Amino acid sequence: MNRTRVLAAVAGCLALSGMLPPIPGQTPSGGVEGQLRSQYQIASVGSNGVVARAGTVVAVQQDGITALPAPQEWPCNTYKQGGRIKQSTLCAVNYSPTKPNTRLLQVGEKAYLTAIQVKPSEVVFKVQTCCGDASSAPFRAAVAFQFQKGYLDSMNVQQIRDTVNGIFAVDTSATGDQPPPPGPTQLSGLYFLQQTGAQLQLNPDGSFSLHAANGQVSPGHFTINGDTLALTYSATGRSSVFRIQGDKIYADTGLAWVRLGDSPQPPPPPPPPPLKLPSTYAKAQTPGDQLQLNNDHTFSLQEAGQTYGGTFTANGATVELNIKDGPTSTATIQGDNLTDSSGQSWVLQKQPSQAAGSADVLQNQDILKMVQAGFDDATILAKIGSSKCRFDTSTDALIQLKKSGASAAVLKAIVGAGK
């Protein structure tokens, strides 16, 4: 090929795609595929064959297209412009065990367009039958529209569409003037629940993040089926269902999440309440498992018959437990309670109410204060002997007092008063 022909070919590609031509042997750039996708709406279909979001409907124009029951797909149909549907021999041999389940699509039969793939010498359209008897199982097929190698590099999209229309013509009666069903892009945005201050962010790629008023963030993905929105949470796999109505989505409780659009952003959710220290939490499922958080940011954990200790830090809605000689564990603050990384709930235990004059009830922290203030043993022992006492005489508590400087005489008095 001489230089003039090379320059002419390059100029032709630039004029058609607005970008440099692809390197020979590589899949053509997103130019052709992007233009095709802008002219066809791809349906969203689950692996079980259930249509989550309808798209372009096509009508079959030529017989000979072999299909398999969904979720299987017959991939061996090939077509060249002006010819007939053929079967790739090698491909068909590989699929021979499923041959008895196949059927031929009929001329005029309608199908959803489920995928478009652009390759160096062919464009593949994938379809799933639709719009017939709802009780009939859908069938799937792929048709490879074949061209001379390199032909797609300089071919305009209308020529490709003309070839495709010989097999799959867009069914205008199905789309007509009907607006397309809402999809991730149309529904994406920030939604606000005024009653609680919670926020829901729906992203164009089908992901979402739910920001609760207490600061907890729950991610996941969403699907749309007609006027129904389903949120599936990544952490639990559970789903919540909402009804779409205009720029609002309604929960089954009747509360409306309002799409903010260009409206002013709502104030950020209030920070979670600070931890109440000291505090004791019991696991909701097994109350014998308990977590004690202390004022000095140490903790003790009793779980599954084992005792652990260490230090903790609180950052926003997250509590991080640094277990001594062990791994680090995290929990999320939810109101007065905690939720650990496995989804288990730890419930704050209410402290026993104290009657009037309860300030005279002597506890471990009072002894610690007196020791740290420099009171001698005689004074501390006199205080113990003249006060109503409620001491924690567990081994861990006594060790903590000993480390803080309490003498053996004081410890003995504490144990005696705790009986």
SVG drawing of the C-alpha trace seen along z (x, -y; Angstrom):
<svg xmlns="http://www.w3.org/2000/svg" viewBox="-50 -25 54 59">
<polyline fill="none" stroke="black" stroke-width="0.4" points="0.0,0.0 1.5,-3.4 1.7,-6.4 -1.3,-8.2 -3.6,-5.2 -2.4,-5.0 -3.1,-8.7 -6.5,-8.4 -7.5,-5.4 -6.4,-7.2 -8.3,-10.4 -11.4,-8.3 -11.3,-6.7 -10.8,-10.1 -13.7,-11.6 -16.0,-8.7 -15.0,-8.1 -13.4,-11.3 -10.5,-9.4 -7.4,-7.5 -8.1,-4.2 -7.6,-1.0 -4.4,1.0 -4.9,3.9 -5.9,7.1 -7.3,5.3 -11.0,4.9 -12.2,1.6 -12.4,-1.2 -15.5,-2.2 -16.4,-4.6 -18.5,-2.0 -19.8,-0.2 -20.7,-3.5 -22.6,-4.7 -24.5,-1.5 -25.4,-1.5 -26.6,-5.1 -29.1,-3.9 -30.2,-0.7 -31.4,-0.4 -29.9,2.7 -32.3,4.7 -31.2,5.7 -31.8,9.4 -30.9,11.6 -29.1,14.9 -32.4,16.6 -33.9,14.9 -36.1,12.4 -36.1,9.0 -35.2,6.3 -35.4,3.5 -36.9,3.6 -35.0,2.2 -35.2,2.2 -37.5,4.8 -36.5,6.3 -38.5,8.4 -36.9,11.4 -36.6,10.9 -35.1,14.2 -35.5,17.8 -32.7,20.1 -31.7,18.5 -31.1,21.2 -31.9,20.5 -31.6,22.2 -33.9,21.9 -32.7,19.1 -30.4,18.8 -28.5,20.7 -27.6,19.1 -26.9,20.5 -23.9,18.6 -23.3,20.2 -25.5,18.2 -23.5,16.2 -24.7,13.9 -23.1,12.0 -25.0,9.3 -27.1,10.7 -26.8,14.2 -28.6,16.6 -28.2,17.4 -25.6,20.2 -24.2,22.2 -20.5,22.1 -19.6,25.8 -17.0,25.9 -19.2,24.0 -22.2,26.2 -20.1,29.3 -19.1,28.0 -22.8,27.4 -24.1,30.7 -25.0,32.0 -27.7,29.3 -28.9,29.5 -32.2,31.4 -33.2,28.3 -32.8,25.8 -35.6,24.2 -35.6,21.9 -36.8,18.3 -39.7,17.5 -39.9,14.7 -41.8,11.8 -41.1,13.2 -40.0,10.4 -37.1,10.3 -35.3,8.0 -31.8,6.8 -29.6,7.9 -26.0,7.2 -23.9,5.7 -20.3,6.8 -17.9,5.3 -15.0,7.4 -12.3,6.9 -14.4,8.5 -17.9,8.9 -20.6,7.3 -22.5,9.7 -26.1,9.0 -27.6,11.0 -31.4,11.4 -33.9,13.0 -37.5,13.7 -40.3,11.7 -43.7,10.3 -45.5,13.5 -47.3,15.9 -46.1,15.0 -46.2,18.6 -43.7,19.6 -40.0,19.8 -37.8,17.3 -35.1,18.4 -31.7,16.8 -29.5,16.5 -26.5,14.6 -26.0,13.7 -22.5,12.7 -22.8,10.3 -19.5,10.9 -17.5,8.5 -14.2,8.5 -11.3,8.1 -10.6,4.5 -13.9,3.4 -15.3,2.2 -12.4,-0.3 -13.7,-2.4 -17.4,-1.5 -20.1,-4.0 -22.6,-2.9 -25.6,-3.3 -24.1,-0.6 -23.8,1.7 -27.4,1.0 -28.5,1.7 -26.9,5.1 -28.4,5.8 -31.8,4.7 -31.8,7.6 -32.1,9.9 -33.2,7.8 -35.5,4.8 -36.4,2.5 -40.0,3.0 -41.4,-0.5 -44.8,0.7 -43.2,1.9 -41.2,-1.3 -43.4,-3.9 -43.9,-7.1 -43.7,-5.3 -41.0,-6.7 -38.3,-4.3 -38.6,-2.7 -36.6,-4.2 -33.0,-2.9 -30.1,-3.5 -29.1,-6.6 -32.6,-8.2 -33.2,-7.4 -29.7,-8.2 -29.4,-11.1 -29.5,-12.0 -32.8,-11.3 -33.6,-12.7 -36.0,-11.3 -37.1,-14.4 -38.6,-12.5 -35.2,-10.9 -32.6,-13.0 -31.4,-9.8 -29.9,-10.1 -29.9,-7.7 -27.5,-8.1 -28.4,-6.1 -25.5,-6.0 -25.7,-5.6 -23.8,-2.3 -26.6,-0.7 -24.8,-1.0 -26.2,-2.9 -25.1,-4.1 -27.6,-4.6 -26.5,-7.2 -28.5,-6.7 -29.0,-9.6 -26.6,-8.0 -23.8,-8.1 -23.9,-4.5 -23.3,-3.9 -24.8,-0.8 -23.7,-0.2 -25.2,2.1 -26.7,2.3 -30.2,1.6 -32.5,2.9 -35.6,1.5 -38.6,3.5 -41.3,1.2 -42.2,-1.2 -40.5,0.9 -37.0,0.2 -35.2,2.9 -32.2,2.2 -29.9,5.1 -27.5,4.6 -23.9,5.8 -23.4,6.7 -26.5,8.9 -27.8,9.7 -31.2,8.6 -33.4,6.4 -35.8,3.5 -38.5,2.7 -39.8,-0.8 -42.4,-2.3 -41.2,-4.8 -43.5,-7.8 -42.1,-10.7 -39.1,-12.2 -40.1,-10.3 -39.7,-6.8 -42.0,-5.4 -41.3,-2.8 -43.9,-0.3 -44.5,-2.5 -45.7,-5.3 -42.7,-7.6 -41.4,-9.4 -37.8,-9.8 -37.6,-13.1 -35.1,-13.5 -33.1,-16.6 -31.9,-17.3 -30.7,-20.9 -32.2,-21.8 -29.9,-22.9 -28.2,-20.0 -29.7,-19.1 -27.5,-19.5 -25.3,-16.5 -26.6,-13.9 -25.9,-14.7 -22.9,-13.0 -23.6,-9.9 -24.0,-10.4 -20.8,-10.0 -20.2,-6.7 -21.4,-6.5 -18.5,-5.6 -18.2,-3.4 -20.7,-1.1 -21.5,2.5 -23.0,4.1 -24.5,7.6 -24.9,9.5 -28.6,9.6 -28.4,13.2 -26.3,14.5 -26.6,12.1 -23.8,14.0 -21.3,12.4 -20.5,9.0 -18.3,6.0 -17.2,3.5 -15.9,0.1 -14.0,-1.8 -13.3,-5.5 -9.6,-5.0 -10.4,-3.5 -9.6,0.0 -12.1,2.8 -12.8,6.3 -14.7,8.7 -16.3,12.0 -17.4,14.0 -17.9,17.8 -16.3,18.6 -13.2,16.6 -12.0,13.4 -10.1,10.7 -8.8,7.3 -7.1,4.3 -7.8,0.7 -10.4,-1.0 -10.8,-4.2 -14.0,-5.8 -14.0,-7.6 -17.3,-9.0 -19.8,-6.1 -17.0,-3.5 -15.5,-1.8 -12.2,0.0 -11.2,2.6 -7.5,3.3 -7.3,6.8 -4.1,7.4 -1.9,9.9 -4.8,10.3 -6.5,8.9 -8.4,5.6 -12.2,5.6 -14.7,2.9 -18.2,2.1 -20.7,-0.6 -22.6,-2.9 -26.3,-2.7 -28.1,-4.8 -27.3,-3.4 -26.2,0.0 -23.3,1.4 -23.3,3.6 -20.2,5.7 -18.7,6.5 -20.6,9.8 -24.0,7.9 -24.5,9.0 -26.1,6.4 -24.7,5.5 -27.3,3.9 -26.3,1.2 -27.1,2.5 -28.9,0.0 -27.1,-0.9 -29.1,-0.2 -30.9,-3.3 -29.5,-5.0 -31.8,-6.3 -31.3,-9.7 -28.1,-9.8 -26.4,-7.4 -23.4,-9.7 -22.5,-8.0 -22.3,-4.6 -18.6,-3.8 -17.4,-2.1 -14.1,-1.1 -13.6,-4.4 -13.9,-6.2 -11.1,-4.2 -9.0,-4.9 -9.6,-8.6 -8.5,-8.5 -5.4,-6.5 -4.4,-8.8 -5.0,-11.9 -2.5,-10.5 -4.8,-9.6 -3.1,-7.2 -4.5,-3.7 -6.0,-4.7 -8.2,-7.3 -9.3,-5.0 -10.0,-2.2 -12.1,-4.5 -14.0,-5.7 -14.8,-2.0 -15.9,-1.2 -18.2,-4.2 -19.8,-4.0 -22.3,-1.9 -20.2,0.0 -20.9,1.5 -17.5,2.8 -16.5,4.9 -14.4,7.6 -13.7,9.6 -10.2,10.6 -9.7,8.1 -11.1,5.3 -8.8,6.1 -5.8,6.3 -6.7,2.9 -6.8,1.4 -3.5,3.1 -1.8,1.6 -3.3,-1.8 -1.5,-1.8 -4.0,-0.3 -2.3,1.4 -2.9,5.0 -4.8,3.7 -7.1,1.6 -7.7,4.5 -8.5,6.8 -11.1,4.3 -12.7,4.0 -13.1,7.8 -14.5,7.9 -17.0,5.1 -18.1,6.7 -19.4,9.8"/>
</svg>
